Amino acid sequence: MRIDPWTPEAAPRSEELVKSIEARRGGTLINLDRMLLWSEPLARGWNGYLRALRQEISLSPFLRELAICIVARLTGAQYEYHHHAPELKKAGATDAQLAVLDDPDRAALSPLYDDLQRAVIRFAIASTRHVQIPDALFDELKGRLSPTELVELVASTAAYNMVARFLVALDVTPEA
């Protein structure tokens, strides 16, 4: 990692904030948290926003994690993929579906995914590589997802592009 991980001795932080992050993580901080905690306001905002994206939205976990894994592969955010591929598997992905994600363009055409899943893959690719989404692709998703789910897909993909850039810039490594 490019910056030593945060410790309470190096920079005291609100105990309530640290406990809130630990609670969201199942009782422990991960390396991403140890970077974010260098900035208490950033850690607080990140914790609330990412909690909402991961625990409170109506978009299916499979579609959310699929988009996140595509972002991770395209940006080279190994840490992100390390944490989200198991979540995609928990949401129902097969080993073959996970393997094809090594090549997002191939995954976008793969019969291992259904039409909606392939559209989500194409969306995550377009959003990550080009920012702008082709009208035809957006219309396809609009016909398959509710307005709420579509907004949540856009927000999840955008947020995890932010996460990927943070992780890659700071060279955050997976936990031992």
N, C-alpha and C positions, 0 to 999 in steps of 0.2 A: 504494500500500500504506500502511496506517496506521502501520506501524513500518518503519524502514529495514531492509533485508535484512541478516542477519548476515554479518559478515566475520571472518576469523581475527584481524585486527588489533583489531577491536572487542572480541572475547571469544574468547581461545584455547580450542580444543576438542581433545579426543583425536584425534590424527592417525589412529589406527586406526578410530575411529568415522566420521570424515569420509570416509576411503577406503572403508569398508564401504558407506556411503550412495552414494558415487560409483559403486562397483562395481554396486550394485543398479540404478542409473540408467543404466548404460552408459557411465560415465566422467565424468559431469558432474553438478553439483548443479542442481536446479530451484528456482524461487522458494519452493515449499512447504518444501523442505529448508532454505532460508535463513531461514525463519521458525522452524522447529522447532529449529534449532541455537542459538537464543538460550537454550534449556534443554537441556543435554547429556543428563540422564536421560530427558526427554521424547523427544528425537531418537533415542536408543538404543532405547527401548521401541517407538516408532512404527516404526522401521526393521525391527525383528524381526517385529512383528505384521503389518505390511503386506506384508512379503516373503512371509510364510507365506500370506497371503490371495491374493497375486498369483502366486506361483510354486510353491506346494506342495500346494494343495488339489485334490480330485478333481472338483469341480463344473466343468462345461464352461466354457471361457473365454467362449463366447457368452452363456450364462445369467448368469454373473458380471458381465460387462461390460454386459449389458442392464439388470440390476438397478442397477448403479452409474450408468448414464446416466439412468435414471428418477429416481433420488435427486437427481442433479445438476439435472435439469430442474425438479423440484418445489421444490427449495430455492433455486434461482437461483444455484447454484454454477457459474458460467460456466467458471472455471478447471478444475473437475473434468470438466465436459463436454468442454472443449477437449482434455484429455489422454485421456479414455476413449472418446470417439466413434471415434477412429482405431483403438483397440484392438478395439472392437466390429466395426468394418469388417474388420480383420484376421482376426477370428474367423468372418467369413462374412456379416455384415449387408450388405444392399444399400443403395444410396443412398435408395431409396424407404422402406425400413425406418427408416433414420436420420432422414429428413425427418419422418415421422409422430411421432417422439419429441418434437417441439416441443409436442405436446399429449398428455401421457401418458394421459389418459382416452380419447382417440380411439385411441391405440396399443393400449390394453387390449382394444379391440373389433375391431381391424384384421385383415382376412384376410391381410395381409402377414406375420403371425406365426402360427405353429402353436398348437395348444391349450396345450401346455406353456409356450411362450414368453409367451402371453397371461396364463397363470396367474402366471408369474414377474412380469410387469408389474403385475398386480393386487396381488400380494404386496408388491412394492416400494412401490406407492402406499399400501396400507393401513399398512405398517410406518412409512413416512415421515410420513403425515398423522395417523394415529390410534394408532400404536404397537401396539395390539391387532389380532390377525389373526382374521377370522371363521373359525369352526370349519369351515365348508364349504370355504373356500379352502384352509385348512391340510390338510384331509383330501384334497382334490384333489391337492395337491402331494405329500402323503405316499404317494399311490397311484402317483405318477410318478417320484419320486426315492428313492434309497436314504436310510436314516437319516443317513449321512455327508454326502451331497449336500445334504440338507435343513438340517442343522446348518450347513454351510458357506454355504448361501444366506442363512440368517438372520444369520450372523456377518458376511458380506460386506455385506449391506444395512445392518446396524447400524453397522458400521465406517465405511462411506462416508457415512452420515448424520453421524457424528462429523467426518469429514474435511470435509464440506460446511460444517458449522457453523464449523469452524476457519477455513476459507478465506474464507467470507463475512464473519465477524466482523473478520478482519484485512484484508479487501479485497485478498487476494492476486491479483495479475494474471498473466496468461500471460507467458511469457518472450518477449523481443523476437525 
